[in-house]
Each structure stands twice: as structure tokens, then as C-alpha cells.
């Protein structure tokens, strides 16, 4: 093959990857914008207590839902990409296993409801069902991506986001209670599930699949066990703070905390974008000098993002509370310095996590995730017990910063002193504004 043909082939491949990356980004952004829009409209109507109860019930359901999710979403990305001709059989096997796993999940949900949940059983049941529908929908969306149906998946995600906004927001505005909001969530997510299933089954690669026999449920569960462990660690880590606070604080405190945490997650989306842009660039560099240059560029991007995000939280946070959430959420203003520290520490961690990902150090990342989860529980319980929501935030900050330091010691080049110093300095300045 001539050099000109190779060049055209590389250009075409790069364009295809960019197109896929853009579609995945569009799908994710549509979900984030919808969730943010629903929160901005619904939270002031529900108030801190009902908002906190909604967050708590959703967190319980998400953790119990791990029984059903079982890591099938990640498994589908690999299995369907490797054997698209067996798509029908793989989908049948996974969905059958998920249906079987719904039985123990319902049993656990009932036990949690009986001994833990203080809200209405009907509201709890509706939210649990909505979360299960979301888990299955996310699996179907992953299957579409694995089968190279990126445009279809993006369309389904956008339509699902619009459905949720169109149903949940009017329910909250007209009825102003948890029950109508929970019911609207279930209806919207059930419709999204039906839409995703129809889109997947109508694809020729699935409809005309040659291998249609499904694996036995036991075999499917055995093959998916490693994916289950990985996915469970990620979800458990993301829900640990809400679970701890729900046990040690009031629903109103959880509602106020979750409002700030949601803004932190929204601002942290710059790190997700950076991962998608920079990891391929770093991986493609075979020469040490070129790779170091990309890593330096990454450090600058992360430092700029960290300082910009800190400014957004410290300046925009109080404005957001005063003009959007209202007087009931005013205690959140006392938490913005702590949330800014959390944001900086997570940015610090993300920098080294990106380098670990680019270097293919996945087993070490998984080990760090396991240790970090244990540390989050230990420090989170201690911090929340002593200082409430602010203690929880500072505990999460310490864990994130510790992960960043550990990641830096595992990398060949060590850590970037200028970036680490900037983050430590900013954190020190912010700590002066935190009052336990």
C-alpha cells in the first residue's frame, strides 16, 4: 500500500473516531443538561427536605440496582463488538439474566424499605422501578454503541432526555409533591426503555443475527462476574456520600448537600471532556519527548480547569443559591469553600488518573478504587458524624487527594511539581474559609 493510501486511511479513521466521540459526547451532554434543568426547576419547588428524600431514595435504589446491572453494560461493549453476528443471542442471554436478577433485587429492596426507608412505600417503589428501567435502558444504549449504531444511540438518548423533561417538570410544577414526580420519572424512563428496545431490535445486525441461541443464565452470570465487581465499585463509590449522610443527617441536610454536589459534578465535566480528547493523543505518542509534551499540555489544561471551576463554585455558587434555589437552600452558601476544595482535589486526582488510563494501568486503578472506597466510608462516617455535610465534603477531598498522590508515585515521570504545588496552595487558601 502506498504512503498516500495510508495517509488517506489514517485521515478517514481519525474522522470516524472524531465523529463517534462527538456523538457520545452529545449523548452524554443531553443527559447532563436535562438532569440539570430538571433539578433547577424541581428543587426549589420540593424544598431541601423533599429534595433530600428524593436523592436518598434514588441512592438506595441505585445501590440495590447493582444486583440487576451486574456489569452487563460493560460486558455488552466487549461481547457485541467481538461477535456482532451473535448479537441476538448475547442480548437474549444478558436480558434474561437481568430479568432473573430482578427477583433478588426486589427482595432486598423490600427489606431496605421495611427497616430503613421512612418515606412512603409507594414513592419508594416508583423510584426503585424507575432506576431499574434506567439500568436496562443504559444497557441497551451500550449495546447500540457496541454494534456501531452511534447515531441511533444518540437519537434515543436525546429523545429519552426530552421525554423525562417533558413529564417530570410539569408533574413537579402542577402537583408539587414527591409522588407525582416519582410517577412521572417512572413513566418517562419506561417509555425511554421501550424506545431503546425498539431501536435496538430494529437494527439489521440484531434482527438478522445468525446465532440466536442464548447462553444459560448461570453461564452468563459467571462470565459477567468480573464486570460486576468493577461496575459495583464505581457505583458504590459514587453513592457512598449520600448513603453515609442519609444515615447520620436529616433529609434536609442531604437535600442541601446534594444541590452543591450536583453543581460540582456539572463543573467537573471538563475532566471527562479532557479524558476523551487527551488520552488518545497521549497514547499515540511513541517518542518520549512528544509524550512528555502532551502530558505537560494536559497539566496546564487541568490546572486552568481547576482554577476556573474553583471560581465558578465560589462566585457562581452563592448567586445560584440566591437567584435559583431560594431562601430554603441558603445554608448551602456555607459549604461552597469546602466544595471548592473537593473540586480541586478531584481535579488533581483526575490529572494522574488520565495518565494512568493512557498508560493502560487499569489493574492499579481498580486497586486504588477499592482502597478509596474503604477510606471514603471510614473518613466519611467520621467527618459526617463530627461536622455534618462539611465533614463529609472534606473527607471526600482527602480521599481524592490521596488517590492523586498514589497515582503520581506509580507513574514513570512522577508527579508534576508545579501542578501539585498550585493545587495544594489553592486548597490551603480555601481551608481558611472553611468553618467546621
Buried (B, 14 or more C-beta within 10 A) or exposed (E): EEEEEEEEEEEEEEEEEEEBBEBBBBBBBBBBEBBBBBBBBBBBBBBBBBBBBBBBBBBBBBBBBBBBBBBBBBBBBEBBEEEBEBBBBBBBBBBBBBEBBBEEBBEBBBEBBEEEBEBBEEBBBBBBBBBBBBBBBBBBBBBBBBBBBBEBBBBBBBBBBBBBBEBBBEBBEEBBBBBBBBBBBBBBBBBBBEBBBEBBEEBEBBEEBEEEEBBEBEEBBEBBEEBBEBBBBBBBBEBBBBBBBBEBBBBBBBBBBBBBBBBBBBBBBBBBBBBEEBBBBBBEBEEEEEBEEBBEEBBEBBBEBBBEBBEBBBEBBBEBBEEBBBEBBBBBBBBBBBBBBBBBBBBBBBBBBBBBBBBEBEEBBBEBBBEBBEBBBEBBBBBBBEBBBBBBBBBBBBBBBBBBBBBBEBBEEEBBEEBBEBBBEBBEEBEEEBEE
